[in-house]
Structures are given as C-alpha cells and as structure tokens.
Amino acid sequence: MDAVTHDRTIHGDGTAAGAWHEDAALAAVPPSDARALVPPGARLVIVAPHPDDEILACGGLLQLLAPGARPPLLVAVTDGEGSHPGSAAWPPERLRAERPHETLAALDCLGIDRPSLLRCGIADGGVRAREAALAQRLTNLLGPDDVVVTTWRYDGHPDHEATARACAAAAAVHGARLLEVPIWGWHWSTPADGAMPLALARKLPLPDAVLARKRAAMACFQSQVLPDASRAAEPVVPAHALDRILMPFELYFHEPARPF
C-alpha cells in the first residue's frame, strides 16, 4: 500500500458517519463474502492491538464463517490497560484484568465458539517499541494457509499501525494473506482526501442480525463505551464513533500483490 502522508492525529469528533454513508467511492467498493476472504481450509488469525479491536475489525466475519471452518486464533497484542490515563475508576491494573474478560463476553454475545487466544502482554501504547519482537512471534505462529486480519497500517493510532506492520512482516515470510481494517481511519480521514486505499478494498456485507449482534458485542466493552465519572470524561469509544465504525459492512484492504 502506498504511504499515507495525511495528518492522522485522532482528535475531536472526527468525520461524521453520514459523510461516509454518502460517499460514492465507498459505495462502489466491490462486495466479497466470508468464503472468499477466508477460503475453506484456511485459518483466520485475528491480531488485535487492544481488546475490542477484534470485534470492531471483524465481528461480522467471525459470525459469517461457515460452521466447520478451522477454529480461529485471536492474538491479543496488549491488554488495553492504557485507555484511561489518570482515572480513579479505571486504573491500569483494573483495565488489565477487565478488558480481556470484556473480549470473552463479546465473543459469547456473537454466539460463536471462542477462538484460541494468545495474549502477548505488550504494554498498551508500547507496541512500536516491541514491533520487531511482535513480528518474530507472529512469524513463529503463522503458516501459508493463514488469513491474518488486523488494523490498518495507517489507522492513526500508533499501536494499530505498529501491529499492522508486524503482521505484514510476518505474513510475508509465509505468503499468508493479510487483510487490514480501518478503525480510527474513519475518524481522521474524509471521503474527499483519498487516503483510504479503496482500490485495494473489498466490502463484506453484514445482514441486519449480524450487525445487531456486532453492536451488542461492543456493548460488552463497558470500560470503553461508558463515560468515566471519575474524570468527567466521555467514553473512549463514544456513540458517534460506533455509528461511524459499525456500518452495514466490514471493509478489508488487501496487499497489492495479493488480490482476491
């Protein structure tokens, strides 16, 4: 993917959901389906920088994979303990304990078998410093039949971007398919700026019931979607951000050399 030189700072309310809903270029992205994204016999490997990224990125895909597909592997890069700096209600030790449990509750909410889970224990906010080690660990885990889903390498959050680069390095060693998903990219990018590599994208349409379960699963992350009264702070992932991310499809970017 070409380098994105736009300002990717995450601040303010970001681009309104309606702007993306009305974008003709996004509407024109070709659709795909779960079997095309994760072919029969392949293993889905989800590499989530923080707890909740696995649901935001591919909670729909997890539901739509055919029964009998190979059990997926979820790699939790961090435990998300840095999401509430200075909070009396959510100190790091509580977040470190609670956020992985929120992931398990969300997976149960999706009504799917829990995947195998590997927790890397890298410090929240510190993935870039451990990027090479993460890439090596992923290289040791992956094989050529894996489909790796992670966050976009230009997503704006440093942990998201470092995780994607590590995944790209590891997937390249094995020739595994790599799919990247924008999460905070919807926030800092706009339809007019052309930052999203839509020529390398496919949309996975989500039936209403699948999208509803995905939204319900995100409600399990109470640490992220509820206000923090101890800081008089809005949720880390406020309602308008969920509206922007939880569209009736999931968007997947593929490597230029690995078309669908």
C-alpha positions in Angstrom: 0.0 0.0 0.0 1.2 3.5 -0.8 2.4 5.6 2.1 -0.3 7.9 3.6 1.1 11.3 4.4 -2.1 12.9 5.8 -2.3 14.1 9.3 -3.6 11.1 11.2 -3.9 12.7 14.6 -7.0 11.4 16.4 -8.8 14.4 18.0 -12.2 15.9 18.2 -15.3 14.2 16.9 -13.7 13.3 13.5 -15.6 12.7 10.2 -19.3 12.3 10.7 -20.8 8.9 9.9 -23.1 10.4 7.4 -20.3 11.6 5.3 -19.1 8.0 4.8 -22.6 6.7 4.3 -23.0 9.2 1.4 -19.6 8.6 -0.2 -20.0 7.3 -3.8 -16.4 5.9 -3.9 -17.0 3.8 -0.8 -20.4 2.6 -2.1 -18.6 1.4 -5.3 -16.2 -0.9 -3.5 -16.8 -4.4 -4.7 -18.5 -6.8 -2.3 -17.0 -10.1 -1.1 -18.1 -12.9 1.2 -16.7 -14.8 4.1 -15.6 -17.8 2.0 -13.7 -15.5 -0.4 -12.0 -13.7 2.5 -11.2 -16.9 4.4 -11.2 -19.8 1.9 -12.1 -23.3 3.0 -9.2 -24.9 4.9 -7.7 -21.5 5.8 -7.3 -20.4 9.4 -8.4 -17.0 10.5 -5.8 -15.3 12.7 -7.0 -12.0 14.3 -4.3 -9.8 15.6 -5.9 -7.1 17.9 -3.8 -4.3 19.3 -6.3 -3.8 22.1 -9.4 -5.6 23.4 -12.4 -4.6 21.3 -10.4 -4.2 18.1 -11.1 -7.8 17.2 -14.9 -7.1 17.3 -14.7 -3.8 15.5 -12.5 -5.2 12.8 -14.1 -8.5 12.0 -17.0 -9.3 14.4 -19.2 -9.8 11.3 -16.7 -12.1 9.6 -16.4 -14.2 12.7 -20.2 -14.7 12.6 -20.4 -15.4 8.9 -17.6 -18.0 8.7 -19.1 -21.3 7.8 -19.8 -23.9 10.5 -17.0 -26.4 10.5 -14.4 -23.8 9.5 -11.0 -24.1 11.2 -11.1 -22.6 14.7 -9.7 -19.0 14.6 -6.8 -17.8 16.6 -7.0 -14.4 18.4 -3.8 -12.7 19.2 -4.2 -10.0 21.9 -1.2 -7.8 21.5 -1.9 -5.6 24.6 -4.4 -5.8 27.4 -5.6 -2.3 26.8 -4.5 -1.0 30.3 -3.6 2.5 29.0 -7.1 3.6 27.8 -7.9 5.7 30.9 -4.9 7.8 31.9 -5.3 9.3 35.4 -8.6 7.6 36.0 -9.5 6.6 39.6 -12.3 4.3 38.4 -10.2 2.6 35.7 -6.6 2.4 36.9 -4.3 0.3 34.7 -4.4 -2.8 36.9 -8.2 -2.9 36.7 -8.2 -2.4 33.0 -5.5 -5.1 32.6 -7.8 -7.6 34.4 -11.2 -6.4 33.0 -10.6 -5.8 29.3 -9.7 -9.4 28.4 -12.9 -10.5 30.2 -14.8 -8.0 28.1 -13.4 -9.7 25.0 -14.7 -13.1 26.1 -18.1 -11.7 26.9 -18.3 -10.0 23.5 -17.4 -13.3 21.7 -20.1 -15.1 23.7 -22.5 -12.3 22.6 -21.7 -13.1 19.0 -22.8 -16.6 19.6 -19.6 -18.2 18.3 -17.2 -20.7 19.7 -14.4 -18.9 21.5 -11.2 -18.9 19.4 -7.8 -20.0 20.7 -6.4 -17.0 22.5 -2.8 -15.8 22.8 -2.1 -12.8 25.0 1.3 -11.2 24.2 1.3 -8.8 27.2 2.9 -5.9 25.4 2.3 -2.6 27.1 -0.6 -0.6 25.9 1.0 2.3 23.9 4.3 0.5 23.6 3.8 -1.7 20.5 6.1 0.3 18.3 9.0 -0.3 20.8 8.3 -4.1 20.6 7.4 -4.2 16.9 10.3 -6.4 15.9 9.6 -8.9 18.7 5.9 -9.0 17.8 6.8 -9.6 14.2 9.0 -12.5 15.2 6.4 -14.0 17.5 3.8 -13.8 14.7 6.3 -15.4 12.3 6.6 -18.3 14.6 2.8 -18.7 14.8 1.8 -18.3 11.1 1.7 -20.6 8.2 0.9 -20.3 4.5 -2.8 -21.2 4.9 -3.5 -18.5 7.4 -5.6 -15.3 6.8 -4.4 -12.6 9.1 -6.8 -9.8 10.0 -5.5 -6.7 11.8 -5.8 -3.0 11.9 -4.8 -0.7 9.0 -1.1 0.2 8.9 -2.2 3.9 8.5 -5.0 3.8 11.1 -3.8 6.8 13.1 -3.3 5.0 16.5 0.5 4.1 16.9 -0.3 0.7 18.4 -2.6 -0.1 15.4 0.0 1.0 12.9 2.8 -0.9 14.6 0.7 -4.1 14.9 -0.1 -3.9 11.2 3.5 -3.5 10.2 4.5 -6.5 12.3 1.7 -8.6 10.8 2.8 -7.6 7.3 6.3 -8.7 8.0 5.3 -12.0 9.5 2.7 -12.7 6.7 5.3 -12.0 4.0 7.6 -14.7 5.4 4.9 -17.4 4.9 3.0 -16.0 2.0 -0.1 -15.7 4.2 -3.0 -13.5 3.2 -3.0 -10.2 5.1 -6.2 -8.1 5.5 -6.2 -4.7 7.2 -9.2 -3.0 8.6 -9.6 0.8 9.3 -10.9 1.6 12.7 -9.7 5.0 13.6 -9.1 5.7 9.9 -12.8 6.5 9.6 -12.2 9.3 12.2 -9.2 11.2 10.8 -9.8 10.5 7.1 -12.5 12.1 4.9 -14.2 10.9 1.7 -12.6 13.7 -0.2 -8.9 13.2 0.9 -8.4 9.9 -0.9 -6.4 8.4 2.0 -8.3 5.2 2.1 -6.9 2.7 -0.4 -10.3 1.8 -1.8 -8.8 0.3 -5.0 -7.4 -2.4 -2.7 -10.6 -2.9 -0.7 -13.5 -5.3 -0.5 -16.7 -5.0 1.5 -18.2 -7.8 3.5 -21.9 -7.0 3.6 -23.4 -7.7 7.1 -27.1 -8.8 7.4 -29.1 -6.9 9.9 -29.0 -9.6 12.5 -25.2 -9.9 12.2 -24.7 -6.2 12.5 -27.1 -6.1 15.5 -25.0 -8.8 17.3 -21.8 -7.0 16.5 -23.2 -3.8 18.1 -24.4 -5.8 21.1 -20.9 -7.3 21.4 -19.4 -3.9 21.5 -21.7 -3.0 24.4 -19.8 -5.7 26.4 -16.8 -3.3 26.5 -18.2 -1.2 29.2 -14.8 0.2 30.0 -14.7 1.7 26.5 -18.3 2.7 25.8 -19.5 4.2 29.1 -18.4 7.6 30.5 -15.7 7.8 33.2 -17.3 9.7 36.0 -14.0 9.8 38.0 -12.6 12.1 35.2 -15.8 13.6 34.0 -14.7 12.1 30.6 -16.7 10.9 27.6 -16.4 7.2 26.6 -13.2 6.2 24.9 -15.4 5.0 22.1 -18.4 7.3 22.1 -21.7 6.6 20.4 -20.8 8.7 17.3 -17.6 6.7 16.8 -19.5 3.5 17.0 -22.1 4.8 14.4 -19.2 5.6 12.1 -17.4 2.2 12.5 -20.5 -0.1 12.7 -21.6 0.3 9.1 -23.6 -2.5 7.4 -20.4 -3.9 6.0 -16.8 -4.5 7.0 -14.1 -3.0 4.8 -10.9 -5.1 4.2 -7.7 -3.8 2.5 -5.5 -6.4 0.8 -1.9 -6.3 -0.2 -1.4 -5.0 -3.8 0.4 -8.2 -4.8 -2.3 -10.5 -3.2 -5.6 -9.7 -5.0 -8.8 -11.6 -4.1 
